[in-house]
Amino acid sequence: MNSNFRPATSRRTFLTSAAASGGVVAFGRACPAFAGTNPVAAANPAASFLPPNFANPENSPINALLKGIPLPRLVSVETAFDRPVLADVGQNFLTKLRASRVLDTIRPGMKLAVGAGSRGITNLPLVTRLLIEELKKAGAEPFIFPAMGSHGGATPEGQRAVLERMGFTEKKMGVPIRATMDVVQVGSTPDGLPAYVDAIAAQADGIIVVNRIKPHTSFRGKIESGLTKMIVIGVGKQKGAETCHNLGYGRMEQNLLALCRTTLASGKFLFGVGLIENAYHETCRVEVVPAAEIEAREPLLLAEARKLLPIVPISPLDVLVIDEVGKNISGAGFDPNVVGRYATADVALTERDPRITRIAVLDITEVSDGNGTGLGNADFTTERVFRKFNFIETYCNLLTSTTTTGAKIPMVLRNDRQAIQAAIKICLIADPKKVRLARIKNTLSLDRILVSENLVEEARLKPRTKVVGRAADMAFDADGNLR
């Protein structure tokens, strides 16, 4: 597996220790005041101050503990997951849109708010742009607004930046993008929970949401991630997300349904567009759902999405190495549904879930902008990840969602080699040479993975898995990172 996809060192400093002379802690971009008091920071704004064992790893006690841990040779294997796919996503969507008759209620001059927000969804910009073009043809005046709860540091500027990184720009979409964190209350549930809507979107004549429908990472229900969640948490901005999460994931399904009913009762929402992806991150279904039908139809779409979700094909494993995590890969950084490592007690392991003793995460994707959500579900990570970790992005996200586990920083090792060796050292087996290890790029890429040489025969016995390469040693660069 080629690791060249790993992003370069981040331009940002997300944590610096307090200087002895100034005691300034920098969050987000490098702190000029701190840089001025410390010659190392002044010379290298990307430098963070780490314990001495990182500064001199060859002589550190940690290196002495780990350097003798053997690393297995790895073999490439492929797994054939079910692969329904749409040959022409755009045309399929337009056919569904026109057949649904949802545009019949559009009148010339209507101002329509189109909400987009979740990252890493294949064809989301395409479907949104086509939707906007159809709304314009009907005489409407659409605009885009971020429907993403607390993401982007819970600021309008941060949320606009997230949209831009997703491919949503005013030039590409042909409409204005209007961002605010202000909300208006449109009602209350029977239990007294307030239902919120983006203040700018609330002024429009109608609201439309576009989102992927998939299993959630932290709770189970007949609705999880999808249109209902976007209406309540995405369109409700940080306050809506906080309201829904505050009572915990044990009540998430109940709260989502109640708040969605209240929000839809405002009459502002026209319809939603739901996308389903297969195990290869390809769009396999697009559905246009009138607002009144969302509660009835979304559970059926979720059940379909669940059947298509991939999992790590070999289980149990002593060690899983994940090359990259990020918000564009999963809202939880890496998808717990794929690896069987959940952040909350509200999801119980099933027979389907793989059993993995230790997980090592090596990097954060560049487009995540340092959001390290989910790192706490891993056991080990690297100094590279630690330097990228953006406390503001991550903490705003998780202070809202209440999943504190996901915000924790796992044991930080100097480089990829040490992180993998540490995972092997304490994976609870008598002989480290017999470690059952797999390496994946991320939880969206499960069709081709690397496994330790001792798992080859097991892989050959699986009906959908085949061995496609020869055993090879892990290749590291001079810094101890995988090539």
C-alpha positions as CSV (number, residue, x, y, z in Angstrom):
1,M,0.0,0.0,0.0
2,N,1.4,3.4,-1.0
3,S,1.3,6.0,1.8
4,N,2.0,9.0,-0.4
5,F,-1.5,10.2,0.2
6,R,-0.4,11.5,3.6
7,P,-0.6,15.3,3.7
8,A,2.5,17.4,4.4
9,T,3.2,18.8,7.8
10,S,0.4,21.3,8.8
11,R,1.0,25.0,8.5
12,R,-0.7,25.5,11.8
13,T,0.3,25.0,15.4
14,F,-2.5,23.5,17.4
15,L,-0.8,23.2,20.7
16,T,2.3,24.8,22.2
17,S,3.4,24.4,25.8
18,A,3.6,27.5,27.9
19,A,7.0,29.2,27.6
20,A,8.9,29.5,30.8
21,S,9.1,33.3,30.3
22,G,5.7,34.0,29.0
23,G,3.2,31.2,29.9
24,V,1.3,31.7,26.6
25,V,-0.6,28.8,25.2
26,A,-1.5,29.0,21.5
27,F,-4.6,27.5,20.1
28,G,-5.3,27.5,16.3
29,R,-2.9,29.6,14.3
30,A,0.6,30.3,15.7
31,C,0.6,32.8,18.5
32,P,2.9,35.8,17.6
33,A,3.3,36.8,21.3
34,F,4.6,33.4,22.1
35,A,6.8,33.1,19.1
36,G,8.5,36.4,20.1
37,T,9.5,34.9,23.5
38,N,10.9,31.7,22.3
39,P,13.7,31.4,19.6
40,V,12.6,27.9,18.5
41,A,9.0,29.0,17.9
42,A,10.3,32.2,16.1
43,A,12.5,30.1,13.8
44,N,9.9,27.5,13.2
45,P,6.2,28.5,13.8
46,A,5.1,24.9,13.2
47,A,7.2,23.6,16.1
48,S,5.5,22.4,19.2
49,F,7.3,21.7,22.4
50,L,7.3,18.0,23.3
51,P,8.9,16.0,26.1
52,P,12.6,15.2,25.8
53,N,12.0,11.7,24.6
54,F,10.6,13.1,21.3
55,A,13.4,15.6,20.9
56,N,16.1,12.8,21.1
57,P,14.2,9.6,20.2
58,E,17.3,7.5,19.5
59,N,18.4,7.9,23.2
60,S,15.0,7.9,24.8
61,P,13.7,5.2,27.2
62,I,10.7,4.8,25.0
63,N,12.8,3.9,22.0
64,A,14.7,1.4,24.1
65,L,11.4,-0.3,25.1
66,L,10.2,-0.5,21.5
67,K,13.1,-0.9,19.1
68,G,13.3,-4.6,19.6
69,I,9.6,-5.2,18.9
70,P,9.5,-7.2,15.6
71,L,7.3,-6.0,12.7
72,P,5.5,-8.5,10.5
73,R,5.8,-8.7,6.8
74,L,2.6,-7.6,5.1
75,V,0.6,-9.0,2.2
76,S,-2.0,-7.2,0.0
77,V,-5.5,-8.7,0.0
78,E,-8.6,-7.6,-1.8
79,T,-12.2,-8.0,-0.7
80,A,-15.2,-7.9,-3.1
81,F,-18.1,-6.1,-1.3
82,D,-21.5,-5.7,-2.9
83,R,-21.2,-2.9,-5.4
84,P,-24.5,-1.4,-6.7
85,V,-23.7,1.9,-8.4
86,L,-25.4,4.5,-10.5
87,A,-23.9,4.9,-13.9
88,D,-25.1,8.5,-14.3
89,V,-25.7,10.1,-10.9
90,G,-26.7,13.4,-12.3
91,Q,-29.3,12.1,-14.7
92,N,-30.7,9.7,-12.2
93,F,-31.1,12.5,-9.7
94,L,-32.8,14.8,-12.3
95,T,-35.2,12.0,-13.2
96,K,-36.1,11.4,-9.6
97,L,-36.5,15.1,-8.9
98,R,-38.9,15.7,-11.8
99,A,-40.9,12.5,-11.1
100,S,-41.4,13.5,-7.5
101,R,-43.3,16.7,-8.5
102,V,-41.7,18.5,-5.5
103,L,-40.9,21.4,-7.9
104,D,-44.6,21.9,-8.7
105,T,-44.9,24.1,-5.6
106,I,-42.1,26.4,-6.6
107,R,-43.2,29.9,-7.7
108,P,-41.2,32.6,-9.5
109,G,-39.3,34.8,-7.1
110,M,-39.3,32.3,-4.2
111,K,-36.2,32.6,-2.1
112,L,-35.0,29.1,-1.3
113,A,-32.3,28.0,1.2
114,V,-30.4,24.9,0.2
115,G,-28.5,23.3,3.2
116,A,-25.3,21.4,2.7
117,G,-22.8,20.4,5.3
118,S,-21.5,16.9,5.8
119,R,-18.0,16.2,4.4
120,G,-16.7,13.4,2.4
121,I,-19.9,12.7,0.5
122,T,-19.3,11.6,-3.1
123,N,-21.3,13.6,-5.7
124,L,-22.7,16.0,-3.1
125,P,-21.5,19.1,-5.0
126,L,-22.8,17.7,-8.2
127,V,-26.3,16.9,-6.9
128,T,-26.5,20.3,-5.1
129,R,-25.5,22.2,-8.3
130,L,-28.0,20.3,-10.4
131,L,-30.7,21.0,-7.8
132,I,-29.9,24.7,-7.8
133,E,-30.1,24.8,-11.6
134,E,-33.6,23.2,-11.5
135,L,-34.8,25.6,-8.9
136,K,-33.6,28.5,-11.0
137,K,-35.5,27.1,-14.1
138,A,-38.6,27.0,-11.9
139,G,-38.1,30.8,-11.3
140,A,-36.8,30.5,-7.7
141,E,-33.9,32.4,-6.2
142,P,-31.9,29.8,-4.3
143,F,-28.9,30.2,-2.1
144,I,-26.7,27.8,-0.1
145,F,-26.2,27.9,3.7
146,P,-24.0,25.7,5.9
147,A,-26.1,23.1,7.6
148,M,-23.5,21.6,9.8
149,G,-24.2,22.2,13.5
150,S,-21.0,23.1,15.3
151,H,-18.5,22.3,12.6
152,G,-16.0,24.8,11.4
153,G,-15.2,26.0,14.9
154,A,-18.9,27.0,15.3
155,T,-18.3,30.3,13.4
156,P,-19.8,31.6,10.1
157,E,-16.3,32.0,8.7
158,G,-15.3,28.5,9.7
159,Q,-18.4,27.0,8.2
160,R,-17.9,28.8,4.9
161,A,-14.4,27.6,4.8
162,V,-15.6,24.0,5.3
163,L,-18.0,24.4,2.4
164,E,-15.3,25.7,0.2
165,R,-13.0,22.8,1.0
166,M,-15.9,20.5,0.0
167,G,-16.1,22.2,-3.4
168,F,-19.0,24.6,-2.6
169,T,-18.0,28.0,-3.8
170,E,-20.3,30.8,-5.1
171,K,-18.6,30.6,-8.5
172,K,-19.0,26.8,-8.8
173,M,-22.6,26.7,-7.5
174,G,-23.8,29.9,-9.2
175,V,-25.5,31.2,-6.1
176,P,-24.6,33.1,-3.0
177,I,-23.5,31.3,0.2
178,R,-24.9,32.8,3.3
179,A,-23.5,31.8,6.6
180,T,-24.5,32.6,10.2
181,M,-24.6,30.9,13.5
182,D,-27.7,32.8,14.6
183,V,-30.9,30.8,14.9
184,V,-34.6,31.3,15.5
185,Q,-36.8,29.0,17.5
186,V,-39.6,27.6,15.4
187,G,-41.4,25.6,18.2
188,S,-40.9,23.2,21.1
189,T,-41.4,19.4,21.4
190,P,-44.0,17.9,23.8
191,D,-41.1,17.4,26.2
192,G,-40.2,21.1,26.0
193,L,-37.1,20.9,23.8
194,P,-36.7,24.0,21.6
195,A,-36.4,23.5,17.8
196,Y,-34.1,25.9,16.0
197,V,-33.5,26.9,12.4
198,D,-30.6,28.9,10.9
199,A,-31.8,32.5,11.0
200,I,-31.0,33.3,7.4
201,A,-32.6,30.1,6.1
202,A,-35.7,30.8,8.3
203,Q,-36.2,34.1,6.3
204,A,-36.4,32.2,3.0
205,D,-39.7,31.0,1.5
206,G,-38.5,27.4,1.7
207,I,-35.7,25.1,2.9
208,I,-34.2,22.1,1.2
209,V,-31.6,19.7,2.6
210,V,-29.2,17.4,0.9
211,N,-27.3,14.7,2.8
212,R,-26.0,11.1,2.8
213,I,-28.1,8.5,4.7
214,K,-25.9,6.1,6.7
215,P,-25.5,4.4,10.1
216,H,-24.5,6.7,12.9
217,T,-21.2,6.3,14.8
218,S,-22.6,6.7,18.3
219,F,-26.2,5.4,18.5
220,R,-28.7,3.0,17.0
221,G,-32.2,3.8,15.9
222,K,-34.6,3.6,12.9
223,I,-33.2,6.9,11.9
224,E,-29.5,7.8,12.4
225,S,-27.4,10.0,10.0
226,G,-29.4,11.5,7.2
227,L,-32.2,13.9,6.5
228,T,-33.8,14.0,9.9
229,K,-30.4,14.6,11.6
230,M,-29.5,17.4,9.2
231,I,-32.9,19.1,9.7
232,V,-32.4,19.1,13.5
233,I,-28.7,19.3,14.1
234,G,-27.3,20.7,10.8
235,V,-30.0,23.4,10.1
236,G,-30.3,24.0,13.9
237,K,-26.6,25.1,14.0
238,Q,-24.7,24.8,17.2
239,K,-27.7,25.5,19.5
240,G,-29.8,22.8,17.7
241,A,-27.0,20.3,17.9
242,E,-26.4,21.0,21.5
243,T,-30.1,20.8,22.4
244,C,-30.4,17.3,20.7
245,H,-27.1,16.0,22.2
246,N,-27.4,17.3,25.8
247,L,-29.5,14.4,27.1
248,G,-27.1,11.8,25.7
249,Y,-27.1,9.3,22.9
250,G,-29.5,7.1,24.7
251,R,-32.2,9.5,23.8
252,M,-30.9,10.6,20.5
253,E,-33.4,8.8,18.3
254,Q,-36.3,10.0,20.4
255,N,-35.0,13.6,20.4
256,L,-34.3,13.6,16.7
257,L,-37.7,12.4,15.7
258,A,-39.5,14.8,18.1
259,L,-37.5,17.8,17.1
260,C,-37.8,17.0,13.4
261,R,-41.6,16.8,13.7
262,T,-41.6,20.2,15.4
263,T,-39.3,21.7,12.9
264,L,-41.2,20.4,9.9
265,A,-44.5,21.7,11.4
266,S,-43.1,25.2,10.8
267,G,-43.9,24.6,7.1
268,K,-40.5,25.9,6.0
269,F,-39.1,22.6,4.7
270,L,-40.0,21.5,1.2
271,F,-38.1,18.3,0.7
272,G,-34.8,16.5,1.2
273,V,-32.4,14.7,-1.1
274,G,-30.9,11.6,0.3
275,L,-27.8,9.8,-1.1
276,I,-26.6,6.3,-0.3
277,E,-23.1,5.0,-0.9
278,N,-21.8,1.5,-1.4
279,A,-18.7,0.1,0.3
280,Y,-16.5,1.7,-2.4
281,H,-17.7,5.2,-1.5
282,E,-19.7,5.4,-4.7
283,T,-23.2,6.8,-5.0
284,C,-25.6,3.9,-5.5
285,R,-28.9,5.6,-4.8
286,V,-30.4,9.1,-4.8
287,E,-33.9,9.7,-3.5
288,V,-36.0,12.9,-3.4
289,V,-38.2,12.8,-0.4
290,P,-41.1,15.3,0.3
291,A,-40.9,16.8,3.8
292,A,-44.1,15.0,4.9
293,E,-42.6,11.6,3.9
294,I,-39.2,11.9,5.5
295,E,-40.1,10.1,8.8
296,A,-41.7,7.2,7.0
297,R,-39.1,6.7,4.2
298,E,-35.8,7.4,5.8
299,P,-35.7,4.2,8.0
300,L,-36.0,2.1,4.8
301,L,-33.1,4.0,3.2
302,L,-31.1,3.6,6.3
303,A,-31.6,-0.2,6.3
304,E,-30.4,-0.3,2.7
305,A,-27.3,1.7,3.6
306,R,-26.5,-0.5,6.6
307,K,-26.4,-3.6,4.4
308,L,-23.8,-2.0,2.2
309,L,-21.5,-0.8,4.9
310,P,-18.1,-2.5,4.7
311,I,-16.2,-3.9,7.7
312,V,-12.6,-4.9,8.2
313,P,-12.7,-8.3,6.5
314,I,-10.5,-10.3,8.9
315,S,-11.3,-10.6,12.6
316,P,-10.2,-10.8,15.3
317,L,-7.1,-8.6,15.0
318,D,-4.4,-7.9,17.6
319,V,-3.5,-4.6,15.9
320,L,-5.1,-2.4,13.2
321,V,-3.0,0.4,11.7
322,I,-5.1,3.2,10.2
323,D,-3.0,5.5,7.9
324,E,-5.4,8.5,8.1
325,V,-8.5,9.7,9.9
326,G,-10.5,12.8,9.3
327,K,-13.9,14.5,9.2
328,N,-14.1,13.9,5.4
329,I,-13.8,10.2,6.2
330,S,-16.3,9.9,9.0
331,G,-17.9,12.2,11.5
332,A,-16.1,10.2,14.1
333,G,-12.7,10.5,12.3
334,F,-12.8,6.8,11.5
335,D,-16.0,4.9,11.3
336,P,-16.7,2.7,14.3
337,N,-19.2,0.7,12.3
338,V,-16.2,-0.5,10.2
339,V,-13.8,-1.3,13.0
340,G,-16.0,-2.1,15.9
341,R,-14.6,0.6,18.2
342,Y,-17.3,2.9,19.5
343,A,-17.1,6.1,21.5
344,T,-20.2,5.6,23.6
345,A,-21.8,2.8,25.6
346,D,-25.0,3.4,23.6
347,V,-23.8,1.1,20.8
348,A,-23.3,-2.6,21.8
349,L,-21.0,-4.8,19.8
350,T,-22.8,-7.3,17.6
351,E,-21.6,-10.5,15.9
352,R,-21.0,-8.4,12.8
353,D,-18.5,-6.0,14.4
354,P,-14.8,-7.0,14.1
355,R,-12.8,-7.5,17.3
356,I,-9.6,-5.4,17.4
357,T,-7.4,-5.2,20.5
358,R,-5.2,-2.1,19.6
359,I,-5.6,0.6,17.0
360,A,-2.8,3.0,15.8
361,V,-3.7,6.1,13.9
362,L,-0.8,7.7,11.9
363,D,-2.2,10.9,10.4
364,I,-5.1,13.4,10.0
365,T,-6.3,14.3,6.5
366,E,-5.4,17.8,5.4
367,V,-9.0,18.8,4.6
368,S,-9.9,18.1,8.3
369,D,-7.9,21.2,9.2
370,G,-6.6,19.6,12.4
371,N,-10.0,18.4,13.6
372,G,-8.9,15.3,15.6
373,T,-12.4,14.0,16.5
374,G,-12.2,10.3,17.1
375,L,-8.5,10.1,18.0
376,G,-9.6,9.1,21.5
377,N,-11.0,5.9,20.1
378,A,-7.5,4.9,19.1
379,D,-4.8,3.6,21.4
380,F,-1.7,5.2,19.7
381,T,-0.9,8.0,17.4
382,T,2.1,9.9,16.1
383,E,3.9,13.2,16.8
384,R,2.8,14.3,13.3
385,V,-0.9,14.0,14.4
386,F,-0.2,15.7,17.7
387,R,1.3,18.7,15.9
388,K,-1.7,19.0,13.7
389,F,-4.3,18.6,16.4
390,N,-6.6,21.7,16.4
391,F,-8.1,22.1,19.8
392,I,-10.6,24.7,18.7
393,E,-12.0,22.7,15.8
394,T,-12.1,19.5,17.8
395,Y,-13.4,20.8,21.1
396,C,-16.2,22.9,19.6
397,N,-17.4,19.8,17.8
398,L,-17.3,17.5,20.8
399,L,-18.4,19.9,23.5
400,T,-21.6,20.1,21.4
401,S,-21.9,16.4,20.7
402,T,-21.0,15.4,24.3
403,T,-18.7,12.6,23.2
404,T,-15.7,13.4,25.3
405,T,-13.9,10.1,24.5
406,G,-13.5,11.3,20.9
407,A,-11.6,14.4,22.0
408,K,-8.9,12.6,24.0
409,I,-5.4,12.3,22.7
410,P,-4.0,8.7,22.7
411,M,-0.5,7.8,23.5
412,V,1.8,9.8,21.2
413,L,4.8,8.1,19.7
414,R,7.6,9.7,17.7
415,N,6.8,8.2,14.3
416,D,4.9,5.5,12.4
417,R,7.4,2.8,13.4
418,Q,7.1,3.5,17.1
419,A,3.3,3.8,17.0
420,I,3.0,0.4,15.3
421,Q,5.6,-1.2,17.6
422,A,3.8,0.1,20.7
423,A,0.5,-1.3,19.5
424,I,2.2,-4.7,19.0
425,K,4.0,-4.5,22.4
426,I,0.8,-4.3,24.4
427,C,-1.7,-6.1,22.2
428,L,-1.9,-8.9,24.9
429,I,-0.3,-11.8,23.0
430,A,2.6,-13.9,24.3
431,D,4.7,-13.9,21.2
432,P,4.8,-10.6,19.2
433,K,6.1,-12.5,16.1
434,K,2.6,-14.0,15.9
435,V,0.7,-10.7,15.8
436,R,-2.5,-10.6,13.8
437,L,-2.1,-7.2,12.2
438,A,-3.9,-5.3,9.4
439,R,-3.2,-1.9,7.8
440,I,-5.8,0.2,6.1
441,K,-5.7,3.5,4.4
442,N,-8.9,4.7,6.1
443,T,-12.3,3.3,6.9
444,L,-13.6,4.3,3.4
445,S,-11.0,2.1,1.7
446,L,-11.6,-1.5,2.8
447,D,-11.5,-3.3,-0.6
448,R,-7.7,-3.5,-0.6
449,I,-5.8,-3.8,2.7
450,L,-2.5,-5.2,4.0
451,V,-2.4,-8.1,6.5
452,S,0.4,-9.8,8.3
453,E,1.8,-12.8,6.6
454,N,0.3,-15.2,9.1
455,L,-3.2,-14.2,8.0
456,V,-2.8,-15.2,4.3
457,E,-4.3,-18.6,4.6
458,E,-7.2,-17.3,6.5
459,A,-7.8,-14.7,3.9
460,R,-7.7,-17.3,1.1
461,L,-10.5,-19.2,2.9
462,K,-12.9,-16.3,2.8
463,P,-15.2,-16.4,-0.3
464,R,-14.9,-12.7,-1.2
465,T,-11.3,-12.2,-0.3
466,K,-8.2,-13.0,-2.4
467,V,-4.5,-12.5,-1.9
468,V,-3.0,-10.2,-4.6
469,G,0.6,-9.7,-3.6
470,R,3.6,-11.1,-2.0
471,A,4.8,-10.6,1.5
472,A,7.1,-7.6,2.0
473,D,8.7,-5.7,4.9
474,M,7.2,-2.4,6.0
475,A,9.3,0.4,4.3
476,F,10.1,3.4,6.4
477,D,11.9,6.6,5.5
478,A,14.7,8.2,7.4
479,D,12.3,9.7,10.0
480,G,10.7,6.3,10.7
481,N,7.5,7.0,8.8
482,L,5.9,4.6,6.3
483,R,6.7,5.3,2.7
